[in-house]
Amino acid sequence: AEITMPRIAREYKECDQHEKAYQSQDAIFVARKRAIGNQRQKPMRYIRNVGLGIKTPDSAIEGTYVDKKCPFTGNVSIRGRILKGLVISTKMKNTIVIRRDYLHYITKYRRFEKRHKNISVHCSPAFK
């Protein structure tokens, strides 16, 4: 069982073009000159480590998607609470609906009642 590390693209690979506007990562300059000699080249795909013990998916490193709201390849920082919930719907493009169940205390009866909230959440193409 060989473990292969995901490769970071050194040459430019055309990004997925599914929109009317041209899709490219903001941090990458597409039309750079070719390197002469053995100069160290920057990778042609912007990826980063988001921290908090979250590993960057291989699909984010090797993929060709462009998503400015992706925490691994875009310009979004993870901050605040990290919420957990059940996925209810994946019908929207790059958006999923999460259901969060919680208990609400009623002082008059000294009991809890079940409540829930549905939250629309961005889903990066790295998770598909």
C-alpha positions in Angstrom: 0.0 0.0 0.0 1.8 3.1 -1.3 0.8 6.5 0.1 0.9 9.1 -2.7 1.0 12.8 -1.6 -1.2 15.1 -3.6 0.7 17.1 -6.1 0.6 20.9 -6.4 0.3 22.1 -10.0 3.5 23.8 -11.2 2.1 24.6 -14.6 -1.2 26.4 -15.2 -4.2 24.1 -15.6 -7.4 25.6 -17.0 -10.0 26.1 -14.2 -13.6 24.8 -14.5 -15.5 27.3 -16.6 -19.2 26.9 -15.9 -20.1 30.6 -15.5 -20.5 33.5 -17.9 -17.5 35.3 -16.4 -14.0 33.9 -16.7 -13.1 31.9 -13.5 -9.6 32.3 -12.1 -8.2 32.4 -8.6 -7.4 35.9 -7.3 -4.0 35.0 -5.9 -2.7 33.4 -9.1 -1.4 35.4 -12.1 -2.2 33.2 -15.2 0.0 35.0 -17.8 3.4 34.8 -16.0 6.6 34.4 -18.0 8.3 31.0 -18.2 11.1 30.4 -15.7 14.6 30.5 -17.1 17.1 28.1 -15.5 16.3 26.3 -12.2 14.5 29.1 -10.4 12.0 28.0 -7.8 8.6 28.4 -9.2 5.5 29.3 -7.2 2.6 26.8 -7.6 -0.2 27.7 -10.0 -3.0 26.9 -7.6 -3.6 28.8 -4.4 -4.3 26.5 -1.4 -3.8 27.1 2.3 -4.0 25.4 5.7 -7.1 26.7 7.6 -5.9 25.4 11.0 -8.1 24.2 13.8 -7.0 20.6 13.1 -8.8 20.5 9.7 -6.8 18.7 7.0 -6.9 20.3 3.5 -8.8 17.8 1.2 -6.9 16.3 -1.8 -9.7 17.5 -4.0 -8.8 21.1 -3.0 -5.2 20.6 -3.8 -5.5 18.7 -7.0 -8.8 20.1 -8.2 -9.5 22.7 -10.9 -12.5 24.4 -9.3 -12.6 28.1 -8.5 -14.6 29.1 -5.4 -13.9 32.4 -3.6 -15.8 31.3 -0.6 -13.9 28.1 -0.1 -11.8 28.2 3.1 -9.0 26.1 1.4 -8.7 27.8 -2.0 -10.5 31.1 -1.5 -10.4 34.3 0.6 -12.5 33.2 3.6 -11.2 32.8 7.1 -12.9 30.4 9.6 -13.9 32.3 12.7 -16.5 32.1 15.5 -18.2 28.9 16.4 -18.1 25.7 14.4 -21.7 24.4 14.1 -22.8 20.8 13.7 -26.0 19.6 12.1 -27.8 17.2 9.8 -27.7 17.7 6.1 -31.3 18.1 4.9 -31.0 19.2 1.3 -28.3 19.4 -1.3 -30.5 20.7 -4.2 -28.9 24.2 -4.5 -25.7 24.9 -6.2 -22.8 25.1 -3.7 -25.3 25.5 -0.9 -26.7 22.9 1.5 -29.4 23.1 4.2 -28.4 22.0 7.7 -30.9 21.1 10.5 -29.9 21.9 14.0 -31.9 20.3 16.8 -31.9 21.8 20.3 -33.9 21.8 23.6 -35.7 24.9 24.9 -36.5 25.0 28.7 -40.0 26.1 29.8 -39.9 27.3 33.4 -43.6 27.0 34.1 -43.6 23.3 33.5 -40.0 22.7 34.3 -39.5 20.7 31.2 -37.8 20.9 27.8 -39.4 21.1 24.4 -37.7 20.1 21.2 -37.0 22.8 18.6 -35.0 23.0 15.4 -33.6 25.6 13.0 -32.8 25.1 9.3 -29.7 27.0 8.2 -28.5 27.5 4.6 -24.7 26.9 4.5 -22.1 27.3 1.7 -20.6 24.0 0.6 -17.2 24.1 -1.1 -16.7 21.9 -4.2 -13.8 20.4 -2.3 -16.4 18.3 -0.4 -18.2 16.9 -3.4 
